[in-house]
Amino acid sequence: MVRSLSDIALSIRKDWKPINFAAKPYLDAMASLDDIDQNYGMDSRTSIVLYFLCNATSWHGPIARQIKKELRNMIK
């Protein structure tokens, strides 16, 4: 079962403290999206997820690895 991006964003907020300032705008955008086919303004969901992943390199640990893998699988 594929979780919505808003559910994933909630899980990220619970685990990642403090959230990197560069990743926060993309996390905020993900929180308002349900699936990978929606757009956020002029940006596709795919690009939002990619930008988040690029800015989330400082987020580590087992939950981070699992969620990053989940996000990468969504954009394949």
Secondary structure, DSSP 8 states (H G I E B T S, - for coil): ----HHHHHHHHHHH-SS--TTTHHHHHHHHT--STT-EETTEEHHHHHHHHHHH-TT--SHHHHHHHHHHHHHT-
